[in-house]
Amino acid sequence: MRQRNFHEETGYIPQKLTYLFKALAASGTSTETYYFYLAENLKKEKQHLEKLEMINVKWSSIKQAMKMIKENKIDAKAILGISLL
């Protein structure tokens, strides 16, 4: 299921998908949970988005990601995931 969702939204098929951890969005005020996975050995295919979905996949180096964090261009969910690399 996770691999299919990853493929639909990114257009890549991971040959290996490893669960890392889950995190609550706002402990005590929400039950929304984020699940983090490491996707490896990606094979490029076509995205399969729903009609109103707009997802742009952008590759960045760790150095570029750290710069975007300092420039406040990445949201907290992404920062949390990047912090494990």
C-alpha positions, 0 to 999 in steps of 0.5 A: 500500500505505501509503495503504491501511494509513493508511486502514485504521488511521486512517479517513482517506484522504490525497490526498497521502502523502509519504515523509519518512524511515525510522529504526531502532528500536534500531540494533545490537540490532533490525532493526525499522524505522519509516517516516515519511510526511506525509499531506495533504488528508485525507478522513474515512471509516470505520476498518477495524481487525482484531478485536483492534486498538484505535486512537484517532485524536486531532487535536492542534495542535503546541502541544498536542503539545509540551505532551504531550511535556513531560508524557511522554504521547507515545512516542519514535516520535511525538516523532521524527515531530513533530520534523520539523514 
